[in-house]
Structure formats: structure tokens, C-alpha cells
Amino acid sequence: MSQPPKLGVMMFATCTTMPLPRLAERVEALGFESLFLPEHPVIPERFESEYPGGGPLPDEYRMMVDPYVGLAAAAGATRRIRLGTSISLILERRPLLAAKAIATLDRVSHGRVVLGIGSGWLREEGDVFNVDWDRRGAQMREFVAAMKACWTDEVSSFNGRYVRFPEVIVEPKPVQRPHPPILIAGELALAAGRAAEWGNGWMPRYLWSTPEMVEDGRRRMEEAWRERGRDPSTIDITLFGCRRDRAEIARWADAGVTRILFVLPMEDEAGTVARLGRIAERVM
């Protein structure tokens, strides 16, 4: 097996699940590397977009907490684990405010943020936030460029198609320089290329991926990294979901995965504690 991947958890945190400070403490105590939270700011009451998981939309999609606020609570209860989004729907946030929130989270966590981002699947939700759905890849690239300007320039300004602001001072700056790592979610054909161009890694989803697909994506990304004078050893491929099986984990590691997130369902605290213990026993 290649170098073992880092193992983290992702939870659909709601007001009825295990409180995030206690969840984060437990995740850290069991030896996991990271805790990730998803994002859907709103869910339209009616929509025609097809849920990628098949069937009706699970209740937790309508109930999840804001990931940045939730991760700030987790940061205060822990010292070591990385704190990430899987994924943040960055087009549903104003870049200036998002840049400030992410930098602040990186500050309060002492540089532990991992920013997983994507453009989403629910078109009707995007419409609420004026997402240019048919050009959302280009829009996301511009949003990220605007946030990078806020994170790296003493005085920031931006003049693009979707984002414009005059010279402004945006503080604080993130602890991680030049900024927290940015992982691009989505299918291989688009996301891996975007990651090579303006990200730090890729976030494929277990349900829609195979080790062969990830291996192909890793190879493409390494070539693109070298063409741009970047170090391919820094590529982060975080797999969203996986069976709790050491042999399965080894297959993904051999394909080039560097982190695996085990997905926790919405359940009460006792159920989550028991589930975390079972996962740790099987994979750690």
C-alpha cells in the first residue's frame, strides 16, 4: 500500500445531533485527523433538480448548521484536528464576507482550516443566490480569485465579471500562507483541471468514483502541477465517503487518495458516539 491516507469524519450536523464541541473532542480523542462539515444555506420548498443520491432529499439537508460557525465551535474544543468544509457552496456567499469568515476561522483554529468548495447540484438553490448556473465553474474561479486577493494583498481590489470592489482593507489574514488549502469537488473532467489551475487538490465522492478514476485524476493533476512549476507531492485528494474496511482504504491509497472522510448520519449523541467508536476500531 502507498502511504496510508489521513482519516477524518464528515457529519451532517444539525440542532438535534451531537453538539459540535463534544463531537470534535471525541473525534480528536479517537485519533482521527479531521472533522468536515457540509453546507446548504437554504433548501427551496419546491424544486425539480434530481437529488444525486437518488430518492427523496434526506431531512438533514434542510437542517444543517452553518459550517463556518460550527467549525469555530469545534476549533475552541480541540487542539490538533483539521477543520474542513465538504463542501462549502462558495457561490452562495459574497466573496468579501466569505474571505473574512474563512480567515477568521483559520485564525481562531491556529491554521487548521481546509476549504472544500463546489458549485452544487441544486439549481433552484443557486437561483436564490443569483448563481450563473450555466457558467458556475467560471464564476467559482472568479470568486476564489477575489478571496485570494483579500487573503494576500495588504490593500485588495477586484474587477471581474461577477465580483467588483474598490481598494479595501480586509483583515484578518489567514494563518496559513498564502491561504488555507482549497479542494475542488466534482467530477474528474472538470474538478481535477480546476484544482491544478487554481486549487490545492480534488474532492471526489466515493459513490460516483472508482480507484481507477481517482488514479487517472491524480496522474492528470501531477502533469498539470509540473507544467505550472508546482510540487506534485503537495496534491491533496480527499475522498468524501468510504466503506469502513482496511483493504478498501488500501485500494484508495494506492490510487492516490491522501485523506478519507467517513460520513456520519444524522442521529442522536449516543448513536454518534457508538458509531465513531466502531469506525475507529475498524480503521485506525
N, C-alpha and C positions, 0 to 999 in steps of 0.2 A: 504494500500500500504506500502511496505517496504520504507526505507529511500529513498527520491527522488534522482534519478541519476543526476549527473552533466550534463549540456547540452552544447555542443560545435558545431562547424561547421567545415566542410571539404570542400575545394574548389579546383577544377581543375584550378589552377592559370596559366595563360599564359600571353604573352605580350599584349594581347588585352583585358584582363579582368581588373577589378578594381585594381589599384596599391596596392600592399600588405600593405604598411604603412597605407593607408587610410582604407583599408578593416579591418586591425587589430584594428585600432582605433574605427571603427564602431562596430565591434564585441564586444569589451570591453565595449563601451558606452552602448550597449543594455543589458549588464548583462550576456552575455554568459561566460562560464568558460574557453573555449579553442578554438584554431584555429589549424587545422591539414592540412597538405599538402601531396599529393601523390607523387610517383616517378616512372618515366620510363626514364632512361638516354637516350636511343635510341629506335627507333622502326624500325626493319628491313623493307626494302621496300617491300619484299615479305615474307610471312610466311604462314604455314599451320595450326598452332595451332588455336583452336577454341576460339573465344572471349567468356569469361564466361557469359557476359551479353546477348549474343545472337545477331545475325545480324552482320553488318559490324562494324569495330572498330571506335568509335567516334573520331572526329578530335582532341579533346583536349588531347588524349593520345599521339599524335605526337608533341604537342606544349607546354607541361607543363614545368614550370621553375624548376630549381634545388631546392629541398625543403629546404636544409640547408641554402643556400644563401637567399632564400625567407623568411625563418623564422627569419634569422638575421635582415632583414629589418623590419619585424613585431615586433621583440623584441625592436628595437630602438624607435618604435612609441607607445609602451604600457608599462604598469607597473604591471599588475595583471594576465592577461590570460596565461594559459599554452599553450605551443607551441609544436606541435607534428607532427609525420610523420604517414601517414596512406595510404600506408605503404612505408617504405624505402626498396628497393631491395638490401639488405646489401651485398649479394654475388657479386654484380656488382661494389663493391668498395673495394679497398685494405684496409685490417683491420687497418694498422698503420695510414694511412691517414684518414680513417673514424673515428677512435678513437680520433684523434686530432681535426677534424672538429666538432664532437659532443661535445667534452669537451669545445671547444672554444665557441660554441653556448650556452652551459649551463652557461658559464662564462658571456657572453655579455647579457644574459637574466636574470642573477642573480638567476639561478637554476630553470628555468621553463620548461625544456625540458622533453617530453615524447617520447620515442623511440618505435614506432610501426614498426615491421620488418616482412618480409616474403620472401619466395623464388621465388615467382612469378608464372605466368601461361604461359608466352610466351617463349617457349623453344628456339626459334630462337634468341630471345634477349639474353637469357642466354648463348647461344653458342658464341655470340660476346665477352663475358667476361670470357669464359672458365669455365663456371659453370658445375660442375659434376652433370648433371641433375638427373640421377637415384639415386644419393646419396646426393641430395642437402640438406636434413634435417641434415645429419651428418656434411656436410660442413658448414652449417649455425651455428650449435652448436660450431664448432671449431672457426669460425670467431668471434663469440661472446666471447668465452673464451679468444681469443687473445686480443680483445678490452678491456675486463675486466682487463687483466694483465696490459695493458697500463694505465688504469684509477686508478689502486690501488697500483701498485708497484713503488717504487721510481726508481728502475732500472728494466726495463722489458726485458724479453726474452721469446721465444716461439719456440717449436719444435714439430710440428704436421704433419699430412699428407698433409694438404693444406696450412698451414701457418708456416713459419720458419723465425725467425730473431734473431740475436745475442743480447747481452746485449746492450740496448739503453735507453736513457732518453727521455721520451715522456711527454711533457708539452704543455699546462696547464692541470691540473687535473680538473674534473668537480666540480662544487659547490656541487651538490647533492652527498652524500656519501652513499655507496661506488661508486655509479654511477647513472645516470638517470634511471627511471623505464623502463623496457623492456617488451613490449607487443608482443606476438607471434600471428600472423594472421594465419588463415587457418581453416580447418575442425576439428571438435571435436576430432576425433580419434587420431590425431597426435598433433595438436597445444596445446590442453589443457594439455597433458602429458609433452610436451616440456616446457610449461610455468611453470609447477610445478617443473621441474628439474632444469632449468637454466634461467627462466624469472621471471617476476613480475605480469604477467597477460595475458589475452587472448583477441583477437580482432576478434570476429565472424562478419560475414557480414549478414546484415538484409535479403537480397534477398535469401540467402541459409540457413537461420536458422529459428527456431521456439522458442518460450519461453520454450517449453519442452526440446529442445536440449540444450539450454543455462543452464537451471536448472540442467540437467544431468551433463553438463560440470562443473558447479560450485560445485556440490556435489563431483565429482571425484577430482577436484583440492583441495577442502578443506581436503579430506582424504590424498592426497599426501602431502599437506603442513604440516599436523600434523605429518605424518610419518617422515618428514625431520626436525621436530622441528621448523617449521615456523609458524607464526601467520596467520591463515586464514582470519582474518579481514583486512589484507593488500592486498588481492587479488583485482586486477583491471580488470574488464571485460568491455571493451569499444566496444559498438555496432556501426558498421560502416553502417549508414543509418537507417531511421525510418520514419514512417508517422508522420505528424505534428498534433498529436491528444493526448490529455492528458490521455484518457483512454488507448490508446495503450502504451504510456510511462509507465503508472502504471503497465501494464501487464509485460513489460520487467523488470521493477524494482523488481517486485515480484519474477521473475525468477533469479534474482541475478546480473543484469546489473548495473554497477556503473557509467557509462558515456555513453551518446548517442551523436553521431555526425550526424547532418543534412547536407546532401550533397548539395552543391551549384553547379549548372551547369555553363558552360562557357557562359557568356553573358556580356553585357556592364555594365558600372558602375551604370547607373540609374536603370537598371534592378536588379542588385545585391542589391542595397540599398533598393529598394522596397521589394524585396524578403526577405531580412533579417528582415525588419520591420514586414512583415506578419508572419514570423515564430515566432518572439519574441512575437507578440500579441497573438498567439495561444497557445504557450507552456510555456511562462515564468510566 
